[in-house]
C-alpha cells in the first residue's frame, strides 16, 4: 500500500517518513505537488494510487496569514478540499493535520468547569465547538470542514506547539531552537506567560499517526504530549534542561503585540485516544528531554 506524505520535508513530514520507513512511501514536497491546483493533485493521485494520504502541507506563519488572507485560505482551506476530493475518488484514507488555533474565540466559555474554589478552564475535547480567533485558525477550520464533508475515510489530527528535529520550514526552525539561540545572544529573555497550551514532539505525533493509520477509527483526534504550560514555562524548562542561566522574564501578550490574536488557552485533551485506550503520549517535559538529547543539546 502506497502512502503519500505532503510536506514531506517539513518538521512533521520528516518524522512521518521515519515512522513509516518500512512502508511504500511517496514523500512529496511543494516542488512535487501544488495542493492549491486541483489538476496537479488529481494527476499525482492518479499516478500513484495511494491507499493513504497524509496531508501536512499548510501555510503556518500565523501573523502572515493576517496580511495574506487569500493565501491562507487558498492553501489551508482550498488545498485541503482538493486533497479531500481526490482522496474520496480513490476511496483513500486521508490524514489531515490541523491545529489548536481552531479554538480560543467566544466558544472558550464552553470549556469552563465549575469546581470548588472557582472556575477552572478544562482542556478542549474533539466534541467541543471550535471558534478560532485568527485568520490562520479560521482557514484551518475551513480546511477541516472540507475534509469532513468531502472524504468519508478521514482522520483530522489537531495538535499544538510542535517541535522536531527538522524544524518548521514555514517558521524557520522551532521554539526550542529559538530560545536556545536567543539565550546565548541576549542578557535576558522576555516570554509570554498568559498563553497556555501543550507542547508536542513531532516524533511522538508521527508515531501515533502511524498507529492510527492501521485502524478505521475515523474522525477528529487531538494528539499532544501530556501536560500543559505557557510559553514562558516552556522556555524555562528548555533553559533548565540545557543548564543555561539567562534570566527569563514573564510578560503578557499585550506586552508582545502581534498581528494575529493567539488563544489564551488552547490545551487539547486527547479524549478520543483515551476512549480507545490509545493515549500513551509521554509528558511534554520527557518529550523535550528526548528531543534535546537527539539534537546534542544535553547528554
N, C-alpha and C positions, 0 to 999 in steps of 0.2 A: 504493500500500500504506500503510495507516494504521499508525502506531507510537504505542502508548500508553506514556507515561512516568509511573510513580507517584512521588510525592515530587518533583514537577517544580520546586518552588520551593526545594528544598534545595541543598546545596553541589554535589553531583554532578549532580543533576537539572537545575540551571541550565545547567551546561556541556554536558550532553547535548542540551538544547533548542537551544543554539547550534551544536553539532557536527552536528545533524540538521535544521538550519533549512530545508533545501531539501526535506525530506520532508513527508508529510501527518501532522503531529503532533497528538496529543491529550494535552496536558500536564495531569496531574491532581494536585491537592493533597489533603491529608487531608479538606478540606471537600467535595471532589468524590467521594471514594471511601474507604470504610472497609474496608480489606483484611481485617479480622477478621470481617466479615459476608459469608458465602458468597453470600447473595442479592444483596447490593449489588455484589459482584464480578461475578457472572453477568449481572446487569442491564446493567452497564457494557459488558461484553464483547459481549453480545447487541446492544446499541445500536450500537457502533462497528465490531464485527467486525474487530479489528486483525490484521494479518499478523505484527506483532512487538509484544511487551510487554517493557518494561524496568522491573524492579521494584527501585527504590532505597529504598522505604519501610521503615523499621525503627525499633526502639526502641534508640537508640545510647548512651544515658547508662550507661556501664559500671558505675559504682558504684550507681546507682539500680536497676539490674537485680537486684542482690543483695537489696535490700529489697522490690522489686516483681517478684518472680519470676513471678507469674501473668501480669502484663502483658508481661513479656519473652517468655514462651513463646507467649502469645496473638498478639502482633504478629509476632515473628521466626520462629516455627515454624508456627503455625496460619494466620497471614496468608499466609505463603509457600505453604502447602498449598492454600489457597483459590485463589490466583493460578495455581498449577500445574494444578489440576483444570480451571479454566475455560479455560486455555490449551490443554490437551490436547483438550478437547471441540471446539475450533475448529481444531485442528492448527496452532496459533500458535507461532512461535518465542518462547522465553522466555529473557530475560537476567536473571539473579538475582544481586544483589550480596551478597557475603559478606566475610569478614574474616580477617586473620592470627591473630586471637584464637581460632581453632579449634585452634591449636597451642599448645605450651608446657607441656603436662602431662607425665605419666610417659613418654609416647611420645617425648619430646625425646631420650632415649637413642638413638633410631633415627637421629638426624641427626648422629652423630659419625663423622668420617672420620679414619683414622689416618694421620698424616703425620710425616715426620722432624721431630723437635723437640717431639713431643707431640700430644695430641688437639686438634682444632680443629673447632668446630661448622660444619656446612655449611648452606646455605640449604635450606628445605623446598621440595620439588617437589610437583606435583599428585598424585604417586603415593605420597607419604608418608602414613601413617595419622594423621589428626588426633586429638589428645587435648586438649580445652580445659580451662582452669583455672577459669574463671569462669562464672556463670550466663549472662552475655552470650554468651560463646563457645559454651556448650552449646546455648543457644536458637538461635544462628545455624547451628550444625552440624545441629540438628534440622530447621531450615528447608531447608538444603542437601539433606538426605536425602529430604524430601518432594518437592522439585523433581526429584531424580534418579529417584525411583521412579514419580512420577505424570505427568511430562511428558517425552515422548520427545525433542522438539527443544529441548533446553535448553543454555544456556551459564551455568555458575556461575562468577562472577568474584570471586576473592579479592584484596583489596588491603589497603593499610595506611597509616596516618599521613596521611590526606587533608588537603590544604589547597587552598582555592579561593576565587575572587573573592566568591562569595555567602556563604561561611561556613556552618557547620553549624547548622541551626535547633535541632536537638536538643541541641547543646553550646554554643549562643550564641556562635558565632564559630569560630576555629580556633587552633591552637597558635602560628602565626606572629604573628597579631594580638595574642594574649595576651602573648607575650614582648615585643613592641614597646611595648605599653601599660604593662606592669609595669616595663620598663626605664626608662620616663620617671617612674614614680611612686616607685620604691624605690632605696635606696642600693646594694643588691646583690640578686642572684637566685640561688636555690638550685634546681638542676635535677638530676633523677635521671640517673645515668650508667651504670646496670647493666641497662638495658632496651634491647636493640638491635633495630632494625627498618629498613625502607626507606621514607622519606617519599615521598609521591606527590602530584603536582599533579593536581587533578581535571580540568583541561582536557586534559592528556595522556591520562588514563584515558578520558575521554569520546571523544576522537578514536580511540583504539584500539578501543573498544567499537563505534563507528560502522563501523569497518573490518571487525570480526568479523561484524557483522550480515549482511553480504552473502555470507557463507560458510556452509558446512554442517559446520564443524569443531566439532561439538557435544561437550560435556564440561566439565571443570573447567579454568579458566585462572587462573594467577597473573599479575597485572598491577600492577607498581610501577615507579617510576623506578629507574634503575640506581644501585647503591652502597648502603652501609649506614652507620648511625650510631646513637649513643644519643641520648636526648632532650637530654642536656647538649651533645653535639656539634652537634645540630641547632640548639639555641638559640645556641650560639657562632657558627655560620655566619650565622644570622639577624642577630645584633648586628653581626657583621663587615661584612656587606653593607650594613647600614643606617648603618655608621660610628658606632655607639653604644659608649660606653666603660664602661657599667655593669658592675661586677665580677660575674663568674659563678662560682659555687662548685658543684663536683660533689658529689652526695650519693648514697647508696644508697636503694633502695626501702624499706628498713627505717626509714630516717630520714624518710620521707614516707609514713606509713601511709595506706592507702586500703581501702575496704570490699572491693573486688574484687581478686583476685590478677591481676597482669599477667605475661605471659611475659617471662623474662629475655632470651630470644632468639626472635624470630618473623620472621626475614628470609625473604621469599618469593623463590624462584627462578622467573623467567618461562620455565620449561622447555618448556612446550607451545609458546609463541610462538617460542622459539628453534628447536625441532624443525621448525616450519613456515616458518622464515625470516622471521618477522614481529616479532622483538624489536628494534625500533628506538627503544625508550624512552630518553630522554636521561638523563644523570646527575642525581641529585636536586639537586645544587648549581646546575646550569644551570636546572633547572625552578624552583627557588626564586628565582633571579635574574629570570627572566621574570615570575614572579608579583609580585615586589617592584616591578618596572618598571610592570606593569599597574595596580598599586594606587597608584602615585605615591610609593612609599617611597624609591625611588632613581631616578636619571636613566638 
